[in-house]
């Protein structure tokens, strides 16, 4: 995998401990998607447990709408060319064009902005665990598989990544004048309704501006061997293959959240 993928997914995992980041950001995941992890934090989807194995589940809403923002250190935002400030505001102006310049002081930097984000999850994890263990006993499931059990969905998002020095990008939007006076804190560069576009850029390796209905972050669960000495409520399995357990080994399996250590 390239350095951009690792840079993006590792930084966001460290910032939002427990949440993995979708790569690339334009991929749309669903609850119940399963696959494997590569390079610790890069999820490669194989399919969906409902479509592939007939495993059904209920969905619950975990959070109310909000926004999510991540910005590396050394990124400067400057509001530029606000046309409304040089017009006669007594006139019935309904739209104005505005620009934001982003300059990156550090070589490896990134921005993730989301608009209208909500989190959803699989309602009964214990019930899901039983169904996945059944798939394992039927030789349909491997121990390196991971399942998306909660997911953050965004109405739209913007991602900008650079791994070069002295990078910059200028974004332009058309906005309603009812949010004047303007500053960089009142404008969300992920808001697709503002029709953000790229006016110019330098040394930006990856650019994904105000695209809609995406899934930037998610949590993963999987079957893992448990080596705890205390008694664990678990099931022992027979089977063959690289990821099968020897029933005589008596190593229990537990269904739990996947965590990464760096």
C-alpha positions in Angstrom: 0.0 0.0 0.0 1.1 3.5 -0.7 2.1 6.0 2.0 -1.1 8.2 1.4 -3.4 5.3 2.5 -1.4 4.6 5.6 -1.0 8.3 6.4 -4.7 8.9 6.2 -6.0 5.8 8.0 -3.4 5.8 10.7 -3.8 9.5 11.6 -7.6 9.2 11.9 -7.4 5.9 13.8 -5.1 7.6 16.4 -7.3 10.7 16.6 -10.6 8.8 16.9 -9.4 5.7 18.7 -11.3 2.6 17.8 -12.7 4.1 14.5 -11.2 3.0 11.2 -11.2 5.4 8.2 -12.6 4.5 4.8 -10.0 4.4 2.1 -10.4 5.8 -0.3 -12.8 8.4 1.2 -15.1 8.0 -1.8 -16.0 4.4 -0.8 -19.5 3.9 0.6 -19.6 1.1 3.3 -22.6 -0.4 5.0 -23.2 -2.1 8.3 -22.4 -5.8 8.0 -19.7 -5.3 5.4 -16.8 -7.7 6.1 -13.3 -8.1 4.9 -9.7 -8.0 6.2 -7.3 -5.4 7.5 -4.1 -4.6 5.6 -1.2 -2.6 7.0 -3.1 -2.5 10.3 -5.6 0.2 9.5 -6.6 -0.3 5.8 -9.9 -2.2 5.5 -10.4 -4.2 2.3 -14.1 -5.2 1.8 -15.0 -8.7 0.6 -18.7 -8.4 0.8 -21.7 -8.1 3.2 -22.7 -10.8 5.7 -26.4 -10.5 4.8 -25.8 -10.9 1.0 -23.1 -13.5 1.3 -24.2 -15.6 4.4 -27.8 -14.7 5.0 -26.9 -13.1 8.4 -29.6 -10.5 9.2 -29.5 -7.9 12.0 -31.4 -4.8 13.3 -30.0 -1.3 13.0 -30.1 1.4 15.6 -29.2 5.1 15.5 -26.3 5.9 17.9 -26.0 9.7 17.6 -27.9 12.8 16.5 -26.7 14.8 13.5 -23.5 16.8 13.8 -20.2 17.5 12.1 -16.8 16.0 12.4 -13.5 17.8 11.8 -9.8 16.8 11.7 -7.0 19.1 10.9 -3.3 18.3 11.1 -1.0 20.8 12.9 0.5 23.6 10.8 -2.5 24.2 8.5 -3.6 27.9 8.1 -7.0 28.9 6.8 -7.5 32.4 5.4 -10.8 33.8 4.1 -10.3 35.6 0.8 -12.2 37.6 -1.8 -15.4 38.1 0.1 -17.3 40.1 -2.6 -20.1 41.0 -0.2 -17.7 43.2 1.9 -17.1 45.5 -1.1 -20.7 45.7 -2.2 -23.4 48.0 -1.0 -25.1 45.8 1.6 -28.3 47.9 1.4 -29.0 46.3 -2.0 -30.9 43.0 -2.2 -27.8 40.8 -2.6 -28.8 37.1 -2.3 -25.5 35.3 -3.3 -21.9 36.1 -2.9 -18.7 34.3 -3.9 -16.1 33.5 -1.3 -12.8 31.7 -1.2 -10.7 29.9 1.5 -7.0 29.5 1.1 -5.5 26.5 3.0 -1.7 26.4 3.4 0.2 23.4 4.8 3.4 24.1 6.7 4.3 20.5 7.3 5.2 17.9 4.7 2.6 15.3 5.8 -0.7 17.0 6.6 -4.4 16.4 6.0 -7.8 17.8 6.5 -11.1 15.9 7.0 -14.3 17.9 7.2 -17.8 16.4 7.3 -21.3 17.9 7.1 -24.4 16.3 8.6 -22.9 13.2 10.2 -24.8 10.5 12.0 -23.8 7.2 13.5 -25.6 3.9 13.2 -24.9 0.5 14.7 -25.9 -3.1 14.7 -28.4 -3.4 17.6 -27.7 -6.8 19.2 -24.0 -7.6 19.1 -24.4 -10.8 21.2 -27.0 -12.2 18.6 -24.6 -11.3 15.8 -21.7 -13.1 17.6 -23.8 -16.3 17.7 -24.6 -16.1 14.0 -20.9 -15.5 13.1 -19.8 -18.4 15.2 -22.3 -20.6 13.4 -20.7 -19.5 10.1 -17.3 -20.4 11.5 -18.5 -23.9 12.4 -19.8 -24.3 8.8 -16.3 -23.4 7.4 -17.7 -20.2 5.9 -15.7 -17.8 8.1 -12.1 -17.1 8.8 -10.5 -15.6 11.9 -8.9 -12.7 10.0 -12.4 -11.4 8.8 -13.7 -8.2 10.3 -17.2 -6.8 10.3 -18.4 -3.2 10.3 -20.7 -3.0 13.4 -21.0 0.8 13.7 -20.6 3.4 11.0 -20.6 7.2 10.7 -22.5 8.5 7.7 -22.0 12.0 6.3 -24.2 14.0 4.0 -21.0 15.2 2.4 -17.3 15.4 3.2 -14.0 17.0 2.0 -10.6 15.4 2.3 -7.3 17.0 1.4 -4.0 15.2 1.9 -0.4 16.3 1.1 2.9 14.6 1.6 5.0 17.4 0.1 6.3 20.7 1.5 4.7 24.1 0.9 1.4 22.7 -0.3 -1.7 24.9 -0.7 -5.2 24.9 -2.1 -7.8 27.5 -2.8 -11.4 26.6 -2.6 -14.3 28.7 -3.9 -18.0 28.7 -3.0 -21.2 30.6 -3.7 -23.1 31.3 -0.5 -26.2 33.0 0.8 -25.6 36.5 2.3 -27.6 35.7 5.4 -24.4 34.3 7.0 -22.4 37.5 6.7 -20.2 38.6 8.4 -18.0 35.7 7.3 -15.0 34.0 8.7 -13.4 30.6 8.4 -15.3 29.3 11.4 -18.7 29.9 9.8 -18.0 28.1 6.6 -17.9 24.3 6.3 -15.8 23.2 3.4 -17.7 19.9 3.3 -21.1 21.5 2.8 -22.1 20.5 -0.7 -24.9 23.1 -0.9 -22.2 25.8 -1.1 -20.9 24.3 -4.4 -17.3 24.2 -3.4 -14.8 23.9 -6.2 -11.0 24.0 -6.5 -9.7 27.3 -7.9 -6.0 26.4 -7.7 -3.7 24.1 -5.8 -0.1 23.2 -5.3 1.5 19.9 -4.1 -1.8 18.5 -2.8 -1.6 14.7 -3.3 -5.2 13.9 -2.8 -8.3 16.2 -3.2 -11.9 15.1 -2.5 -14.1 18.2 -2.2 -17.7 18.3 -0.9 -18.8 14.9 -2.2 -22.0 13.4 -0.7 -23.5 10.5 1.2 -20.2 8.9 2.4 -19.0 6.8 5.3 -15.8 8.3 6.7 -15.4 6.2 9.9 -16.5 2.8 11.3 -15.8 0.3 14.0 -14.9 -3.4 13.4 -15.5 -6.6 15.3 -14.2 -10.0 14.7 -13.7 -13.5 16.1 -10.5 -13.8 18.1 -8.8 -16.5 20.1 -9.0 -15.9 23.9 -6.0 -16.8 26.0 -7.5 -15.6 29.3 -7.0 -18.1 32.2 -10.3 -17.2 33.8 -13.5 -18.9 32.6 -14.9 -17.4 29.4 -18.3 -17.9 28.0 -17.2 -19.3 24.6 -17.8 -22.0 22.1 -15.1 -24.6 21.0 -15.0 -25.5 17.3 -13.9 -28.3 15.1 -12.7 -27.8 11.5 -9.7 -27.7 9.2 -7.8 -25.0 7.5 -5.3 -22.3 8.3 -7.6 -20.4 10.7 -9.5 -23.4 12.2 -9.1 -24.4 15.8 -8.2 -27.9 17.0 -11.1 -29.0 19.3 -8.5 -30.6 21.5 -6.7 -27.3 21.9 -9.7 -26.0 23.8 -8.9 -22.4 22.8 -12.1 -20.4 23.1 -13.2 -17.8 20.6 -14.7 -14.4 21.5 -16.4 -11.9 19.3 -15.0 -8.5 20.1 -13.9 -5.1 18.9 -10.7 -5.0 16.8 -8.0 -2.7 18.2 -4.7 -1.7 16.6 -1.5 -1.1 18.5 1.3 1.0 16.8 
